[in-house]
Amino acid sequence: MDCHKVREVVFLYADKEMDGELLISFEQHVAICPECARRAVHAERLIMVVRKRCGRQMAPADLRRRILTSLRHREAGN
């Protein structure tokens, strides 16, 4: 893997969405490239901050009810 490819996939890594050969290649490159290692750490920190600041919120009861009703109609073939 090269630095360009790391930039393309760093958020997959930070979001724990990377596995297999891609993960191995990514980790090998990051182990020898200080700039890409910093990029990976920054991406992980950004993901962590976004998750903390953008906590999950429940949709309003009326909206949830309308969505569930719509889904039930679709399942029933209406």
C-alpha distances in whole Angstrom, upper triangle without the diagonal:
4,7,8,6,7,10,11,11,12,15,15,14,17,19,18,17,14,14,14,10,8,10,10,6,6,9,8,6,9,11,11,11,14,14,11,13,16,15,14,17,19,18,19,22,23,23,25,27,27,28,31,32,32,34,35,38,41,42,46,48,49,46,45,48,48,44,45,48,46,44,47,49,46,46,49,49,51
4,6,5,6,9,10,11,12,15,16,15,17,20,20,19,16,17,17,14,12,13,13,9,9,11,10,7,9,12,11,9,12,11,9,12,15,13,14,17,18,17,19,22,22,23,25,27,27,28,31,32,32,34,36,39,42,42,46,49,50,46,46,49,48,45,46,50,47,45,49,50,47,47,51,50,52
4,5,5,6,9,10,10,14,15,14,16,19,19,19,17,18,19,16,13,14,15,11,9,12,12,8,9,12,11,8,10,8,7,10,12,10,11,15,15,14,17,19,19,20,23,24,25,26,29,30,30,32,34,37,40,41,44,47,48,45,44,48,47,44,46,49,47,45,48,50,47,47,51,50,52
4,5,5,7,9,10,13,14,14,16,19,19,19,17,19,19,17,14,15,16,13,11,14,14,11,12,15,15,12,14,11,9,13,14,12,13,16,16,15,18,20,20,20,23,25,24,26,29,29,29,32,33,36,39,39,43,46,46,43,43,46,45,42,44,47,44,43,46,47,44,45,49,48,49
4,5,5,6,8,11,12,12,14,16,17,15,13,15,16,13,10,12,13,10,9,12,13,10,11,15,15,13,15,13,10,13,15,12,12,16,16,14,17,20,19,19,22,24,23,25,28,29,28,30,31,35,37,38,41,44,45,41,41,44,43,40,41,44,42,40,44,45,42,42,46,45,47
4,5,5,5,9,10,9,11,14,14,14,12,14,15,13,10,10,12,9,7,10,11,8,8,12,12,10,12,10,7,9,11,9,8,12,13,11,13,16,16,16,19,21,21,22,25,26,26,28,29,33,35,36,40,42,44,40,40,43,43,39,41,44,42,40,43,45,42,42,46,46,47
4,6,6,8,10,10,12,14,15,15,14,16,18,17,13,14,16,13,10,13,15,12,11,15,15,12,13,11,8,11,11,8,9,12,12,10,13,15,14,15,18,19,19,21,24,24,24,26,28,31,34,35,38,41,42,38,38,42,41,38,40,43,41,39,43,44,41,42,46,45,46
4,6,8,9,10,12,13,15,13,12,15,17,15,12,13,15,13,11,14,16,13,13,17,18,15,17,14,11,14,15,11,11,15,14,12,14,17,16,16,19,20,19,21,24,25,24,26,27,30,33,33,37,39,40,37,36,39,39,35,37,40,38,36,40,41,38,39,42,42,43
4,6,5,7,9,10,11,10,8,11,13,13,9,10,13,11,9,12,14,12,12,16,17,15,16,15,11,13,14,11,10,13,13,10,12,15,15,14,17,19,18,19,22,23,22,24,25,28,31,32,35,38,39,35,35,38,37,34,36,39,37,35,38,40,37,37,41,41,42
4,5,5,6,9,10,10,9,12,15,15,11,10,13,12,8,11,13,12,10,14,15,13,14,12,9,10,11,8,6,9,10,7,9,12,11,11,14,16,16,17,20,21,21,22,24,27,30,31,35,37,39,35,35,38,38,35,36,39,38,36,39,41,38,39,42,42,44
4,5,5,6,8,8,9,13,16,16,13,12,15,15,12,13,16,15,14,17,19,17,17,15,12,13,13,10,8,10,10,6,8,11,9,8,12,13,13,14,17,18,17,19,20,23,26,27,31,33,35,32,31,34,34,31,33,36,34,32,36,38,35,36,39,39,40
4,6,5,6,5,6,9,12,13,10,9,13,13,10,12,16,15,14,17,19,18,19,17,14,14,15,12,10,13,13,9,10,13,13,10,13,16,15,15,18,20,19,20,21,24,26,27,31,33,35,32,30,34,34,30,32,35,33,31,34,36,34,34,37,38,39
4,5,5,6,5,8,12,12,9,7,11,11,8,9,13,13,11,14,17,16,16,15,12,11,13,11,8,10,11,8,8,12,12,10,13,16,15,15,18,20,20,21,22,26,28,30,33,35,37,34,33,36,36,33,34,38,36,34,37,39,37,37,40,41,42
4,6,8,9,12,15,16,13,11,14,15,11,12,15,15,13,15,18,17,16,15,12,11,12,10,7,8,9,6,5,8,9,7,9,12,12,12,15,17,17,18,19,23,26,27,31,33,35,32,31,35,35,32,33,37,36,34,37,39,37,37,40,41,42
4,5,8,11,15,17,14,12,16,17,14,14,18,18,16,19,21,20,20,19,16,15,16,13,11,12,12,9,7,10,10,7,9,12,11,10,14,16,15,16,17,20,23,24,28,30,32,29,28,31,32,29,30,33,32,30,33,35,33,33,37,37,38
4,6,8,12,14,12,10,13,15,12,13,16,17,15,17,21,20,20,20,17,16,17,15,12,13,14,11,9,13,13,10,12,15,15,13,16,19,18,18,19,22,25,27,30,32,34,31,29,33,33,30,31,34,33,31,34,36,34,33,37,38,39
4,7,10,13,10,9,13,14,12,14,17,17,17,19,22,21,22,21,18,17,19,16,13,15,16,13,12,15,15,12,14,18,16,15,19,21,19,20,20,23,25,26,30,32,34,30,29,32,32,29,29,33,31,29,32,34,32,31,35,35,37
4,7,9,7,6,9,11,9,11,14,14,14,16,19,19,20,20,16,16,18,16,13,15,17,14,13,17,17,15,17,20,19,18,22,24,23,23,23,27,29,30,34,36,37,34,33,36,36,32,33,36,35,32,35,37,34,34,38,38,40
4,7,6,5,8,10,10,10,13,15,15,16,19,20,21,22,18,17,20,18,15,18,20,17,16,20,20,18,20,23,23,21,25,27,26,26,26,30,31,33,37,38,40,37,35,38,38,34,35,38,37,34,36,39,36,35,39,39,41
4,5,5,6,9,10,11,13,15,16,17,19,20,22,23,19,19,22,21,18,20,22,20,19,23,24,21,23,27,26,25,28,31,30,30,30,33,35,36,40,41,43,40,38,41,41,37,37,41,39,36,39,41,38,37,41,41,43
4,5,5,6,8,10,10,12,14,15,17,18,21,21,18,18,21,20,17,20,23,20,20,24,25,23,25,28,28,27,30,32,32,32,32,36,38,39,43,44,46,42,41,44,44,40,40,43,42,39,41,43,40,40,43,43,45
4,5,5,6,9,10,11,12,14,16,16,19,19,15,16,18,17,14,18,19,17,17,21,21,20,22,25,25,24,28,29,29,30,30,33,35,37,40,42,43,40,39,42,42,38,39,42,40,37,40,42,39,39,42,42,44
4,5,5,6,8,10,10,12,15,15,17,17,14,14,17,15,12,15,17,15,15,19,19,18,20,23,23,22,25,27,27,28,28,32,34,36,39,41,43,40,38,41,41,38,38,42,40,38,40,42,40,39,43,43,45
4,5,5,6,9,10,11,13,14,17,18,14,14,18,17,14,17,19,18,17,21,22,21,23,26,26,26,28,31,30,31,32,35,38,39,43,45,47,43,42,45,45,42,42,45,44,41,44,46,43,42,46,46,48
4,6,5,6,9,10,11,12,15,16,12,13,16,15,14,17,19,17,18,21,22,21,23,26,27,27,29,31,31,32,33,37,39,40,44,46,48,44,43,46,46,43,43,47,45,42,45,47,44,44,47,47,49
4,5,5,6,9,10,10,13,13,9,10,13,12,10,13,15,14,14,18,19,18,20,23,23,23,26,28,28,29,30,34,36,38,41,44,45,42,41,44,44,41,42,45,43,41,44,46,43,43,46,46,48
4,5,5,6,9,10,12,13,10,9,12,12,10,12,15,14,14,17,19,18,20,23,23,23,26,28,28,29,31,34,37,39,42,44,46,43,42,45,46,42,43,46,45,42,45,48,45,44,48,48,50
4,6,5,7,9,12,13,11,10,14,14,12,15,18,17,17,20,22,22,23,26,27,27,29,32,32,33,34,38,41,42,46,48,50,47,45,49,49,46,46,50,48,46,49,51,48,47,51,51,53
4,5,5,6,9,10,8,8,12,12,11,14,16,16,17,19,21,21,23,25,26,27,29,31,31,33,34,38,41,42,46,48,50,47,45,49,49,45,47,50,48,46,49,51,48,48,52,52,53
4,5,5,7,8,5,5,9,9,8,10,13,13,13,16,18,18,20,22,23,24,26,28,29,30,32,35,38,40,44,46,48,45,44,47,47,44,45,49,47,45,48,50,48,47,51,51,53
4,6,7,10,9,7,11,12,11,12,15,16,16,18,20,21,22,24,26,26,28,30,31,32,34,38,41,43,46,49,51,48,46,50,50,47,48,51,50,48,51,53,50,50,54,54,56
4,6,9,9,8,11,13,13,14,17,18,18,20,22,23,24,27,28,29,31,33,34,35,37,41,44,45,49,51,53,50,49,53,53,50,51,54,53,50,53,55,53,53,56,56,58
4,6,5,6,9,10,11,12,14,15,17,19,20,21,23,25,26,27,29,30,32,33,35,39,42,44,47,50,52,48,48,51,51,48,49,53,51,49,52,54,52,52,56,55,57
4,6,5,6,9,10,11,12,14,15,17,18,20,21,23,24,26,27,29,30,32,34,38,41,43,46,49,51,48,47,51,51,48,49,53,51,49,53,55,52,52,56,56,58
4,5,5,6,9,10,11,12,14,15,16,19,20,21,23,24,26,27,28,30,33,36,39,41,44,47,49,46,45,49,49,46,48,51,49,48,51,53,50,51,55,54,56
4,5,5,6,9,10,10,12,14,15,16,18,20,21,23,24,26,27,29,31,34,37,39,42,45,46,43,43,46,46,43,45,48,46,45,48,50,47,47,51,51,52
4,5,5,6,9,10,11,12,14,16,17,19,20,21,23,25,26,27,30,33,36,38,42,44,46,43,42,46,46,43,45,48,47,45,48,50,48,48,52,52,53
4,5,5,6,9,10,11,12,14,15,16,18,20,21,22,24,26,29,32,35,37,40,43,45,42,42,45,46,43,44,48,46,45,48,50,48,48,52,52,53
4,6,5,6,9,10,10,12,14,15,16,18,20,21,22,24,27,30,33,35,38,41,43,40,39,43,43,40,42,45,43,42,45,47,45,45,49,49,50
4,5,5,6,9,10,11,12,14,15,17,19,20,21,23,25,28,31,33,37,39,41,38,37,41,41,38,40,43,42,40,43,45,43,43,47,47,48
4,5,5,6,9,10,11,12,14,15,17,18,20,22,24,27,31,33,36,39,41,38,37,41,41,39,40,43,42,41,44,46,44,44,48,48,49
4,5,5,6,9,10,11,12,14,15,16,18,20,23,26,29,31,34,37,39,36,36,40,40,37,39,42,41,40,43,45,43,44,47,48,48
4,5,5,6,9,10,11,12,14,15,16,18,21,24,27,29,32,35,37,34,33,37,37,34,36,39,38,36,40,42,40,40,44,44,45
4,5,5,6,9,10,11,12,14,15,17,19,23,26,28,31,34,36,33,32,36,36,34,35,38,38,36,39,41,39,39,43,44,45
4,5,5,6,9,10,11,12,14,16,19,22,25,27,31,33,36,33,32,36,37,34,36,39,38,37,40,42,41,41,45,45,46
4,5,5,6,9,10,11,12,14,17,20,23,25,28,31,33,31,30,34,34,32,34,37,36,35,38,40,38,39,43,43,44
4,6,5,6,9,10,10,12,14,18,21,23,26,29,31,28,27,31,32,29,31,34,33,32,35,37,35,36,39,40,41
4,6,5,6,9,10,11,14,17,20,23,26,29,31,29,28,31,32,30,31,35,34,33,36,38,37,37,41,42,42
4,5,5,6,8,10,14,16,20,22,25,28,30,28,28,31,32,30,32,35,34,33,36,39,38,38,42,42,43
4,5,5,6,8,11,14,17,19,22,25,27,25,24,28,29,27,28,32,31,30,33,35,34,35,38,39,39
4,6,5,6,9,12,15,18,21,24,26,23,23,26,27,25,26,30,30,28,31,34,33,33,36,37,38
4,6,6,9,12,16,18,21,24,26,25,24,28,29,27,28,32,32,31,33,36,35,35,39,40,40
4,6,9,11,15,17,20,23,25,23,23,27,28,26,28,31,31,30,33,35,35,35,39,40,40
4,6,9,12,14,17,20,22,20,20,23,24,22,24,27,27,27,29,32,31,32,35,36,36
4,6,10,12,15,18,21,19,18,22,23,21,23,26,26,25,28,30,30,30,34,35,35
4,7,9,13,15,18,16,15,18,20,18,19,22,23,22,24,27,26,27,30,31,31
4,6,9,12,14,13,12,16,17,16,17,20,21,21,23,26,26,26,29,31,30
4,6,8,11,10,9,12,14,13,14,17,18,18,20,23,23,24,26,28,27
4,6,8,6,6,10,11,10,12,15,15,16,18,20,21,22,24,26,25
4,6,5,6,9,10,11,12,14,16,17,19,20,21,23,25,26,25
4,5,5,6,9,10,11,12,14,15,16,18,20,21,22,24,23
4,5,5,6,9,10,11,12,14,15,17,19,20,21,23,21
4,5,5,6,9,10,11,12,14,15,17,18,20,21,20
4,6,5,6,9,10,11,12,14,15,16,18,20,19
4,5,5,6,9,10,11,12,14,15,16,18,17
4,6,5,6,9,10,11,12,14,15,17,15
4,5,5,6,9,10,11,12,14,15,14
4,5,5,6,9,10,10,12,14,14
4,5,5,6,9,10,11,12,11
4,5,5,6,9,10,11,9
4,5,5,6,9,10,10
4,5,5,6,9,9
4,5,5,6,5
4,5,5,6
4,5,8
4,6
4
